[in-house]
Amino acid sequence: MSLDIWRQRFHARFDLQPDQADASEIDETFRCGAEFRGTTLWVLILAILIASIGLNVNSTAVIIGAMLISPLMGPIMALGYGAGINDSALMRSSMFNLGLATLLSLLASTAYFLITPLSQAHSELLARTTPSIWDVLIAFFGGLAGAIGATRRIKSNLIPGVAIATALMPPLCTAGYGLAVGNWQYFGGALYLFAINCVFIAIATLVMVRMMQLPSIRLLEDRSRIKRRTVIGVVVVMTLGPSVYLATNLVQKEWFDRNSARFVTEVIRANPNVLVLSQAADYPSRQIQVTLAGERVSDAAMDAMQLRLADYALGNAKLVLAQSGQVMPDINAVKADILRDFVQSNQTEIGVREARIATLQKELADLRKVAQMQLPLHDIYREIAVQFPAALHIAVTSGYRAADLSVSAEFPGGARPLLLVQLQLAEPLNAAEKQRLRLGLAVRAGLKSVDDVQLEVRAAAATSSKAKSIKPSKKDQS
């Protein structure tokens, strides 16, 4: 297969022309996105408030939702499109609308952070305060993807995806937070990140418009073309420069932290007579701070360690050792103490739980016993009625007597059943008759003692009418 055929297949696979919209449709798409009035203005303000809440509560999902509905990509891409087709009027309109959107976004986010009771800066907010070259790459590649999506006949979810990837909304909200709390470092870092996104999304759109060879509004003279290119170049360099510096610092810090950790592991921890309690690498001051326990490190040994820093690309760093003692603890003894404390703690907790389980089991057993202590009240009532047919009033019920007075009356643990009988007779019973009746009732009810029967016998007055007997209810029997 010849090279030309492979070239044709490659071109057909990556060609953007087949599904590209016509020039008039592309022009309308970019111009419509550039305007901020009415609906888009309100949606922008609401999206800013949603994103501010998301940053305030550290919710990534809420922030993504705000970026999905944000119309902020429109004027940025329209600016790049206007530069690509030499439309100065569209460029001015896009810059005005972008400035208006930025101002309203800052006002809305600042107002929110002034009234919210939550003032702590979470990770989602702090991530927008230190831009670097990687944010430039994200904005540029995102702008390329957005320009491709905006020039297709069939619109897809590319534009919302680019808005999420480039994260246009959170930097503005973070800048508003910086204004609200008076933190100018947060304000400047976030606003710089927003500027990076705007500039490189617009530049990427300009590049794609030129690559697609979309028709220009007018041809520029050589002088005007050189002037415009110079302005664009200066803006790009001014935006790119600090990000490169910040990225360089970030990379150097990562190397410093990694090499410091490797030095501590391979040089200091390798000494069996010392124990590293803590370690910290401070890149701005180029210091490696290590806290040790065990044998005291001599000055000569410290000097030797300092010289070995150069072997780990840390020649300009300073080693700071803080030694907590001169006696090296027995590691095995320390481990044994820790294990013993752990076992004792577990045993104590297990003992507490076992005691609780035993208490619950006893309470359950008491409840079961109480359930088995139900007295045959209905049968006792009938037998009393047979024994005293002329009784004017009979009442039979049951209760519980606490074996231990400390037992709560609400819970009959350790209790025993009690039979309560009330009689109203025409003639009173003497003491012997009452005692025999109590004894008979105790035997009939299966009680352990005659003391568990409380009997009250009253004599009826001569003028009293015959009262109705009161039978035990089903509730009394249960």
C-alpha distance (Angstrom), angle and dihedral (degrees) to the residues before:
residue distance angle dihedral
M1 . . .
S2 3.82 . .
L3 3.79 125.6 .
D4 3.82 91.2 -115.1
I5 3.80 91.2 60.4
W6 3.80 91.1 50.9
R7 3.80 89.5 48.3
Q8 3.80 91.2 51.3
R9 3.79 92.1 49.3
F10 3.78 91.4 48.4
H11 3.80 91.1 49.5
A12 3.81 92.2 47.6
R13 3.78 91.1 50.3
F14 3.83 95.6 51.5
D15 3.82 100.2 30.2
L16 3.82 113.7 127.6
Q17 3.80 96.0 -167.4
P18 3.84 102.7 83.0
D19 3.83 96.8 67.2
Q20 3.81 97.3 28.3
A21 3.81 115.7 125.1
D22 3.78 119.9 -124.3
A23 3.79 119.5 -90.5
S24 3.82 95.8 -103.3
E25 3.81 92.9 52.4
I26 3.81 91.4 48.2
D27 3.80 90.5 49.0
E28 3.81 91.6 51.1
T29 3.81 91.6 48.8
F30 3.80 93.9 54.8
R31 3.83 95.2 41.7
C32 3.80 92.7 50.5
G33 3.79 90.9 52.0
A34 3.80 92.6 51.3
E35 3.81 96.4 65.0
F36 3.79 121.9 90.0
R37 3.77 111.7 -167.4
G38 3.78 138.0 114.1
T39 3.80 111.3 -14.5
T40 3.79 98.0 16.4
L41 3.80 91.5 49.4
W42 3.80 93.3 52.9
V43 3.80 92.4 43.2
L44 3.81 89.3 52.4
I45 3.82 93.0 52.2
L46 3.80 92.1 47.0
A47 3.81 91.3 47.1
I48 3.81 89.8 51.7
L49 3.80 91.1 51.5
I50 3.81 91.4 48.4
A51 3.81 91.5 49.0
S52 3.82 90.4 47.8
I53 3.80 90.5 53.6
G54 3.81 89.7 48.0
L55 3.80 91.3 52.6
N56 3.80 90.9 43.9
V57 3.82 93.5 55.0
N58 3.83 93.9 32.2
S59 3.81 93.5 -119.5
T60 3.81 113.7 156.2
A61 3.81 92.4 -170.9
V62 3.81 92.6 56.8
I63 3.81 91.6 48.2
I64 3.81 91.2 51.0
G65 3.80 90.0 49.6
A66 3.80 90.7 53.3
M67 3.81 91.3 50.1
L68 3.81 90.6 50.6
I69 3.81 93.4 59.2
S70 3.80 96.5 37.3
P71 3.85 115.6 114.1
L72 3.81 92.1 -161.6
M73 3.82 94.9 111.4
G74 3.82 91.8 66.7
P75 3.84 103.1 75.9
I76 3.81 92.8 36.8
M77 3.80 93.3 56.7
A78 3.81 90.7 39.8
L79 3.81 88.2 56.2
G80 3.81 91.1 55.3
Y81 3.80 91.0 44.0
G82 3.81 91.3 50.8
A83 3.80 90.5 51.2
G84 3.80 89.8 48.8
I85 3.82 95.2 53.6
N86 3.85 94.6 36.0
D87 3.82 93.5 -114.8
S88 3.80 104.6 153.2
A89 3.81 93.3 178.4
L90 3.81 91.9 56.3
M91 3.79 90.3 47.1
R92 3.83 92.0 52.7
S93 3.80 91.8 45.9
S94 3.80 91.6 48.5
M95 3.81 92.9 49.1
F96 3.81 91.0 48.5
N97 3.80 92.6 50.0
L98 3.80 91.7 44.8
G99 3.81 90.6 51.1
L100 3.81 90.6 48.4
A101 3.80 91.2 49.1
T102 3.81 91.0 48.6
L103 3.80 92.7 49.9
L104 3.82 94.1 47.8
S105 3.80 91.1 45.9
L106 3.80 91.9 52.2
L107 3.80 91.6 47.7
A108 3.81 93.3 48.5
S109 3.80 95.3 46.4
T110 3.82 93.2 43.9
A111 3.81 90.5 50.5
Y112 3.80 91.0 50.9
F113 3.81 94.9 49.0
L114 3.81 90.6 47.1
I115 3.81 92.6 59.1
T116 3.81 102.2 33.5
P117 3.82 115.2 100.8
L118 3.82 90.0 -145.2
S119 3.79 108.9 85.9
Q120 3.82 104.7 158.8
A121 3.81 116.8 117.3
H122 3.81 107.5 -127.1
S123 3.81 128.8 -162.2
E124 3.82 94.4 -93.8
L125 3.79 89.6 56.9
L126 3.81 97.0 41.8
A127 3.82 90.9 51.3
R128 3.83 88.4 69.1
T129 3.80 96.3 56.4
T130 3.82 101.7 69.9
P131 3.83 110.9 51.1
S132 3.79 121.6 -177.0
I133 3.80 142.3 174.8
W134 3.80 89.9 -73.4
D135 3.80 89.4 64.7
V136 3.82 87.5 53.8
L137 3.80 90.9 53.7
I138 3.81 91.8 47.0
A139 3.81 91.4 51.0
F140 3.81 93.4 46.5
F141 3.80 96.5 47.0
G142 3.80 89.9 42.1
G143 3.79 90.0 52.1
L144 3.81 90.9 51.5
A145 3.79 90.5 51.5
G146 3.80 91.6 46.4
A147 3.81 92.7 50.6
I148 3.80 91.1 50.2
G149 3.80 90.8 49.9
A150 3.80 93.6 47.8
T151 3.82 92.6 52.8
R152 3.82 96.7 52.7
R153 3.80 124.1 104.8
I154 3.81 91.0 -133.0
K155 3.79 111.1 50.6
S156 3.80 115.0 -138.0
N157 3.79 136.7 -178.0
L158 3.80 91.9 -83.0
I159 3.81 95.9 108.9
P160 3.84 95.4 52.9
G161 3.80 88.6 44.3
V162 3.79 91.1 52.8
A163 3.81 90.0 48.6
I164 3.81 88.9 55.0
A165 3.81 95.2 44.0
T166 3.80 95.1 48.3
A167 3.85 92.5 40.0
L168 3.80 98.6 -145.6
M169 3.80 97.2 169.5
P170 3.84 103.7 51.2
P171 3.83 95.8 59.5
L172 3.80 90.9 55.2
C173 3.81 90.6 48.6
T174 3.81 90.5 47.8
A175 3.80 89.9 50.5
G176 3.81 87.8 52.2
Y177 3.81 88.9 51.2
G178 3.81 89.7 51.6
L179 3.81 90.3 52.4
A180 3.81 92.3 46.8
V181 3.82 95.0 51.7
G182 3.81 96.2 32.9
N183 3.80 94.9 -116.2
W184 3.80 104.5 144.9
Q185 3.80 93.2 -178.4
Y186 3.80 90.3 61.7
F187 3.81 90.9 43.5
G188 3.80 94.5 49.9
G189 3.81 95.7 43.0
A190 3.80 93.7 48.3
L191 3.80 93.9 45.2
Y192 3.80 89.7 49.2
L193 3.81 90.1 52.6
F194 3.81 89.4 51.0
A195 3.82 89.7 50.2
I196 3.82 90.2 51.4
N197 3.80 90.7 52.3
C198 3.80 93.6 47.7
V199 3.80 96.3 46.2
F200 3.78 98.5 45.4
I201 3.80 96.4 40.6
A202 3.81 87.2 53.6
I203 3.83 91.7 45.6
A204 3.81 91.0 49.4
T205 3.82 90.2 50.3
L206 3.81 89.5 49.9
V207 3.81 90.6 51.4
M208 3.82 92.9 50.2
V209 3.81 92.6 47.1
R210 3.79 90.4 53.1
M211 3.81 92.1 45.3
M212 3.82 90.7 51.9
Q213 3.82 89.5 48.6
L214 3.78 94.0 -133.6
P215 3.81 112.8 -174.9
S216 3.81 116.5 -90.6
I217 3.79 123.9 -131.0
R218 3.78 90.7 -132.9
L219 3.76 140.5 -11.7
L220 3.77 117.4 -104.7
E221 3.75 124.1 -134.8
D222 3.77 116.1 -115.6
R223 3.79 91.5 -106.7
S224 3.79 93.3 51.2
R225 3.79 91.8 44.4
I226 3.82 91.8 52.2
K227 3.80 91.1 46.9
R228 3.81 92.7 50.7
R229 3.79 92.7 47.2
T230 3.80 89.7 49.3
V231 3.80 92.0 51.9
I232 3.81 91.6 47.9
G233 3.80 91.0 47.7
V234 3.81 92.9 50.1
V235 3.82 91.6 49.0
V236 3.80 91.2 49.0
V237 3.80 93.4 48.5
M238 3.80 93.3 45.8
T239 3.79 90.7 49.9
L240 3.79 95.1 41.9
G241 3.82 98.6 45.0
P242 3.83 100.7 70.6
S243 3.80 91.5 42.2
V244 3.80 90.8 55.8
Y245 3.81 90.1 49.7
L246 3.81 92.0 48.4
A247 3.79 91.3 46.3
T248 3.80 90.6 50.8
N249 3.80 90.3 52.1
L250 3.79 90.7 47.7
V251 3.81 92.5 51.8
Q252 3.80 92.1 46.3
K253 3.80 90.7 49.7
E254 3.81 90.7 50.9
W255 3.82 90.3 50.7
F256 3.80 91.6 46.5
D257 3.82 92.5 50.6
R258 3.80 92.9 45.7
N259 3.81 95.0 47.0
S260 3.81 91.4 44.9
A261 3.79 91.7 53.6
R262 3.80 90.4 48.0
F263 3.83 91.4 49.3
V264 3.81 92.9 51.2
T265 3.80 91.6 47.8
E266 3.79 97.7 46.3
V267 3.81 100.9 35.1
I268 3.80 111.2 25.5
R269 3.80 102.1 28.0
A270 3.80 89.1 47.0
N271 3.82 88.8 70.8
P272 3.83 105.9 92.3
N273 3.81 92.3 -158.4
V274 3.80 96.5 64.1
L275 3.77 134.1 59.1
V276 3.82 120.6 -149.4
L277 3.80 108.0 -135.6
S278 3.81 97.4 177.8
Q279 3.79 141.8 -12.0
A280 3.80 134.9 -164.0
A281 3.79 134.2 177.4
D282 3.81 117.0 -149.9
Y283 3.81 108.6 -166.0
P284 3.85 99.4 -172.6
S285 3.83 92.0 56.1
R286 3.84 93.4 32.0
Q287 3.80 91.1 -129.5
I288 3.80 130.2 144.4
Q289 3.80 108.4 -157.5
V290 3.81 117.6 -163.2
T291 3.81 127.8 175.9
L292 3.82 114.3 -152.7
A293 3.79 137.8 -169.2
G294 3.79 126.0 -165.2
E295 3.76 131.6 40.3
R296 3.74 112.9 15.5
V297 3.79 112.4 -105.7
S298 3.78 110.5 -124.8
D299 3.79 123.3 -127.4
A300 3.80 89.9 -111.5
A301 3.80 91.3 53.6
M302 3.81 90.4 48.3
D303 3.82 90.4 51.6
A304 3.81 89.6 50.1
M305 3.80 90.6 51.5
Q306 3.80 90.3 48.7
L307 3.80 90.2 54.0
R308 3.79 91.5 50.0
L309 3.82 90.9 59.6
A310 3.80 88.0 82.4
D311 3.81 89.7 63.2
Y312 3.82 87.7 63.8
A313 3.83 97.0 46.8
L314 3.81 89.0 -100.6
G315 3.78 98.9 113.6
N316 3.82 93.2 132.1
A317 3.82 93.5 47.6
K318 3.79 127.2 98.9
L319 3.79 123.6 -136.7
V320 3.81 114.0 -140.3
L321 3.81 115.5 -169.5
A322 3.80 122.5 -167.3
Q323 3.81 110.4 -166.5
S324 3.79 118.0 -161.5
G325 3.82 99.2 -168.5
Q326 3.78 149.3 -14.3
V327 3.80 100.8 -121.0
M328 3.76 117.9 81.8
P329 3.78 109.3 -136.4
D330 3.76 118.3 -128.8
I331 3.79 102.1 -103.6
N332 3.77 92.0 -155.2
A333 3.79 90.2 50.3
V334 3.79 90.7 49.5
K335 3.78 90.2 50.0
A336 3.80 90.6 47.4
D337 3.82 91.3 50.7
I338 3.78 91.5 49.3
L339 3.79 91.2 47.7
R340 3.80 91.6 47.1
D341 3.80 92.0 50.3
F342 3.79 89.6 48.1
V343 3.81 92.5 50.1
Q344 3.80 92.4 45.8
S345 3.77 91.2 49.4
N346 3.79 90.8 50.1
Q347 3.79 92.2 46.3
T348 3.80 91.3 50.8
E349 3.77 91.5 50.4
I350 3.80 91.4 45.3
G351 3.82 89.8 50.7
V352 3.80 91.2 51.4
R353 3.78 91.1 49.3
E354 3.80 92.8 46.4
A355 3.81 90.6 50.9
R356 3.77 89.6 50.4
I357 3.79 91.1 49.0
A358 3.82 90.7 49.4
T359 3.80 90.6 50.8
L360 3.78 91.8 49.8
Q361 3.81 91.3 47.2
K362 3.82 90.7 51.1
E363 3.78 91.2 49.0
L364 3.80 89.9 49.4
A365 3.81 90.7 49.8
D366 3.82 90.4 49.7
L367 3.77 90.2 51.2
R368 3.77 90.6 50.8
K369 3.81 90.5 49.5
V370 3.77 90.8 49.8
A371 3.78 89.4 50.2
Q372 3.80 87.6 54.9
M373 3.83 92.3 49.3
Q374 3.79 95.3 74.9
L375 3.81 110.1 137.7
P376 3.84 123.8 -139.5
L377 3.80 91.7 -114.0
H378 3.78 96.8 162.6
D379 3.81 92.9 53.4
I380 3.80 91.6 46.6
Y381 3.79 90.3 51.1
R382 3.82 92.5 52.7
E383 3.79 92.0 48.0
I384 3.83 91.7 50.8
A385 3.80 89.8 48.7
V386 3.82 90.1 52.5
Q387 3.79 91.5 46.3
F388 3.82 93.2 47.9
P389 3.82 106.3 29.9
A390 3.80 91.9 164.8
A391 3.80 93.5 54.6
L392 3.77 112.6 134.3
H393 3.80 94.3 -157.8
I394 3.82 134.5 14.1
A395 3.82 124.7 -177.6
V396 3.81 123.4 176.5
T397 3.80 124.7 -179.7
S398 3.78 140.1 144.4
G399 3.76 138.2 -129.2
Y400 3.79 141.5 163.7
R401 3.77 131.4 -98.3
A402 3.80 115.8 -150.1
A403 3.77 110.9 -127.6
D404 3.80 87.7 -157.0
L405 3.78 117.6 40.9
S406 3.80 89.2 -145.9
V407 3.79 89.6 66.6
S408 3.77 111.7 105.2
A409 3.77 115.5 -112.8
E410 3.78 88.9 -135.3
F411 3.77 92.2 62.5
P412 3.83 117.5 40.9
G413 3.80 96.7 -150.9
G414 3.80 109.3 153.8
A415 3.84 90.1 10.0
R416 3.82 130.1 135.4
P417 3.81 128.5 -151.7
L418 3.78 122.8 -90.7
L419 3.84 127.0 -158.6
L420 3.81 117.1 -146.4
V421 3.84 118.5 -165.4
Q422 3.80 127.7 177.2
L423 3.82 122.5 -171.2
Q424 3.78 132.8 -176.8
L425 3.81 112.1 -163.2
A426 3.76 135.0 175.0
E427 3.80 89.6 -124.0
P428 3.82 124.2 33.3
L429 3.81 122.9 -117.6
N430 3.76 121.2 -120.4
A431 3.80 122.1 -125.9
A432 3.81 95.0 -95.9
E433 3.81 92.0 51.4
K434 3.78 90.8 48.9
Q435 3.81 91.7 50.3
R436 3.82 92.3 49.4
L437 3.80 90.2 48.9
R438 3.81 91.7 49.5
L439 3.80 91.3 48.7
G440 3.78 91.6 49.7
L441 3.80 92.0 48.5
A442 3.82 91.5 49.1
V443 3.81 91.1 52.6
R444 3.81 92.1 44.6
A445 3.82 92.4 49.8
G446 3.82 93.1 44.4
L447 3.78 93.5 -120.8
K448 3.79 122.1 162.4
S449 3.80 96.2 -133.2
V450 3.76 138.3 24.3
D451 3.81 85.2 -129.3
D452 3.80 86.8 72.6
V453 3.81 89.1 68.8
Q454 3.77 116.9 79.5
L455 3.80 111.3 -166.7
E456 3.78 126.5 -173.7
V457 3.81 118.4 -174.5
R458 3.79 119.9 -176.8
A459 3.79 128.3 -174.6
A460 3.79 116.2 -129.0
A461 3.80 119.5 -119.7
A462 3.76 116.3 -113.2
T463 3.79 92.7 -113.7
S464 3.78 97.5 43.7
S465 3.73 118.0 111.2
K466 3.76 122.3 -130.4
A467 3.78 109.1 -81.3
K468 3.73 125.7 -146.4
S469 3.76 118.8 -101.5
I470 3.79 116.3 -114.3
K471 3.75 113.5 -134.9
P472 3.78 121.5 -155.1
S473 3.80 112.2 -95.2
K474 3.78 124.0 -128.1
K475 3.78 87.7 -107.2
D476 3.82 90.5 58.8
Q477 3.79 89.6 52.4
S478 3.76 94.9 50.1
